[in-house]
Amino acid sequence: MSFACSKDAIKGEEVFDPEESIAQADGLIQDGYYEEAREVLEEVKARDASRQYALMAKLRIADTYFSEELYDEAAVEYESFLSIHSHHKYASYAQFRLAMTYFKRIGTVDVSASWAKRAIREFEKLQRQYPRNPYMDVTESRIAMCKRVLAEYEFYVGNFYFKKGSYKAAASRFNSMLERYPDSKMEAEALYYIGLSYENLGQRDQALSMLNYLIDKFPTIKLSSDAKELIASFE
């Protein structure tokens, strides 16, 4: 069904107006009628001879899925646009929104690592391929948030191993967190648990090294007091 056809007064033929259709689709999107909007936009894609509005319609279709939180479908549409039109004036927008389809799915720490990694990859691609994009400040903050999520995930896994008594695996995971995500908010806790892990493994020199580093870097926090008590117990 055509949503934007009018009768030509002279010829009596239908005249398709893609600009009018785009405007109508925008109204439908604003009102939350996403499926109906996609019908209009699909017609634009099929009938716009200039292809100018067809490209806009392709992006709008991706946006409708994004607004519905159908992020898999949105990602497919944004990727499709970028695969053909990577140098288009809206390419940086499509790349940003593609990254956001992964960022939006970050939830609880135990299931978020894969989404955070994908989001970082796409945000960094945006920075690399479109250095003049208008989303740079937002992108930096989103990447930082993703790295915090990944640091929390590494700590979560390390803590899981520690509670199981798998101290070698725990120390390895905590060390990996510190190496990959330095200065994270979990750093002090990771240092403390590395010290505990080494002590449980009978590696006291390494335990002391980590605990003393914790005390030197974070002298005023409670974990440093705990570390001092732990060191005192070694004697």
C-alpha positions in Angstrom: 0.0 0.0 0.0 1.4 3.4 -0.9 1.3 6.0 1.8 2.6 9.0 -0.2 1.1 9.0 -3.7 -0.9 11.7 -5.2 -2.8 12.1 -8.5 -1.1 14.1 -11.2 -3.7 16.7 -12.3 -2.8 16.4 -15.9 -1.9 12.8 -16.6 -4.0 11.2 -13.9 -1.0 9.1 -12.9 0.3 8.3 -9.4 3.3 10.5 -8.5 5.5 9.1 -5.8 7.1 11.7 -3.4 9.9 10.1 -1.4 10.5 13.2 0.7 6.9 13.2 1.7 7.1 9.5 2.5 10.2 10.1 4.7 8.4 12.8 6.6 5.4 10.5 7.1 7.7 7.7 8.3 9.3 10.1 10.8 5.9 11.0 12.2 5.1 7.3 12.6 8.4 6.7 14.3 7.8 9.6 16.7 4.4 8.1 17.6 5.9 4.6 18.1 4.4 3.0 15.1 7.7 1.3 14.0 6.3 -1.5 11.9 4.1 0.9 9.9 7.1 3.3 9.5 9.1 0.4 8.1 6.5 -0.3 5.5 6.7 3.3 4.3 10.5 3.3 4.3 10.6 0.0 2.4 8.5 1.6 -0.3 10.9 4.5 -0.4 13.8 2.1 -0.9 12.0 0.4 -3.7 10.7 3.4 -5.5 13.1 6.3 -5.1 14.7 6.7 -8.5 17.3 9.2 -7.2 18.5 6.8 -4.5 19.1 9.8 -2.2 16.0 9.1 -0.1 16.4 5.4 -0.4 19.7 5.6 1.6 18.0 7.8 4.2 15.2 5.2 4.4 17.7 2.4 5.0 19.1 4.2 8.0 15.7 5.1 9.3 14.8 1.4 9.2 17.8 0.6 11.3 16.7 3.4 13.7 13.3 1.9 14.1 14.8 -1.4 15.2 17.1 0.4 17.6 14.2 2.3 19.1 12.3 -0.9 19.6 15.4 -2.3 21.3 15.7 -5.0 18.6 19.4 -4.6 18.6 20.3 -7.6 16.5 18.1 -6.4 13.7 19.4 -2.8 14.0 23.0 -4.0 13.9 22.3 -6.0 10.7 20.9 -2.8 9.0 23.7 -0.5 10.1 26.3 -3.0 9.0 24.5 -3.4 5.7 24.6 0.4 5.2 28.3 0.6 6.1 29.3 -2.3 3.9 28.1 -0.3 0.8 28.3 3.3 1.9 31.3 3.5 4.2 32.2 7.0 2.9 28.7 8.4 3.0 28.1 11.6 5.0 26.0 9.5 7.4 28.5 6.7 7.7 29.9 8.0 11.0 26.3 8.1 12.4 25.7 4.5 11.3 29.0 3.4 12.9 28.2 5.1 16.1 24.7 3.6 16.3 26.2 0.2 15.4 28.5 0.5 18.4 25.5 1.5 20.6 23.6 -1.6 19.6 26.2 -3.5 21.6 26.7 -0.9 24.3 22.9 -0.9 25.1 23.0 -4.7 25.8 25.5 -4.4 28.6 23.8 -5.5 31.8 24.9 -7.6 34.8 28.6 -8.2 35.1 28.4 -11.9 34.5 27.0 -11.6 31.0 28.3 -8.2 29.8 31.9 -8.9 28.9 31.2 -10.0 25.3 28.9 -7.0 24.6 31.4 -4.6 26.1 34.2 -6.0 23.9 32.1 -5.7 20.8 31.1 -2.1 21.7 34.7 -1.1 22.3 35.7 -2.6 18.9 33.0 -0.6 17.1 33.6 2.6 19.0 37.4 2.4 18.2 36.5 1.7 14.6 34.5 4.9 14.6 37.4 6.9 16.0 39.9 5.3 13.6 37.8 5.6 10.4 35.9 8.8 11.1 38.2 11.0 13.2 36.1 14.1 12.6 32.9 12.4 13.7 30.7 14.5 16.0 30.4 11.8 18.6 34.0 11.8 19.8 33.4 13.0 23.4 30.5 10.6 23.9 32.6 7.8 22.3 35.5 8.3 24.8 33.1 8.1 27.8 31.4 5.0 26.4 34.8 3.2 25.9 35.7 4.1 29.4 32.5 2.7 30.7 33.0 -0.5 28.7 36.5 -0.9 30.2 35.1 -0.5 33.7 32.6 -3.3 32.9 35.4 -5.5 31.6 37.5 -4.8 34.7 34.6 -5.7 36.9 34.1 -8.9 34.9 37.8 -9.9 35.4 37.5 -9.2 39.1 34.2 -11.2 39.2 36.0 -14.2 37.7 39.0 -13.9 39.9 36.9 -13.7 42.9 35.0 -16.8 41.8 38.3 -18.7 41.6 39.5 -17.4 44.9 36.3 -18.6 46.7 36.8 -22.0 45.1 40.3 -22.2 46.5 41.8 -22.0 43.0 44.4 -19.5 44.1 46.7 -19.8 41.1 43.8 -19.1 38.7 42.6 -16.3 40.9 46.0 -14.6 41.0 46.3 -14.9 37.3 42.9 -13.4 36.7 43.4 -10.5 39.1 46.9 -9.8 37.5 45.3 -9.8 34.1 42.7 -7.2 35.3 45.5 -4.9 36.6 47.5 -5.3 33.3 44.5 -4.7 30.9 42.6 -2.1 32.9 45.1 -0.1 35.1 43.7 2.4 37.6 40.3 0.8 37.6 38.1 1.3 40.7 38.7 -2.4 41.5 42.5 -2.1 41.6 42.8 -2.0 45.4 40.7 -5.0 45.9 42.5 -6.9 43.2 45.9 -6.1 44.8 44.6 -7.4 48.2 43.3 -10.6 46.8 46.4 -11.2 44.8 48.3 -10.9 48.0 45.9 -13.4 49.7 46.2 -15.7 46.8 50.0 -15.8 46.8 50.0 -16.3 50.6 47.6 -19.3 50.2 50.0 -20.6 47.5 52.9 -20.4 49.9 54.5 -17.6 47.9 55.0 -15.1 50.7 57.6 -12.8 49.0 55.1 -12.2 46.2 52.3 -11.7 48.7 54.3 -9.1 50.6 55.2 -7.3 47.4 51.6 -7.0 46.4 50.3 -6.0 49.9 53.0 -3.4 50.3 52.3 -2.0 46.9 48.6 -1.7 48.0 49.6 0.1 51.2 51.9 2.5 49.3 49.3 3.4 46.6 46.2 3.5 48.8 47.5 4.4 52.3 44.2 5.7 53.7 41.7 3.0 52.7 40.5 0.1 54.9 42.0 -2.5 52.7 45.4 -1.1 53.4 44.8 -1.4 57.1 43.7 -5.0 56.5 46.9 -5.6 54.5 49.0 -4.3 57.4 47.3 -6.7 59.8 47.9 -9.5 57.4 51.6 -8.7 57.0 51.9 -8.5 60.8 50.4 -12.0 61.0 53.2 -13.3 58.8 55.8 -12.6 61.5 
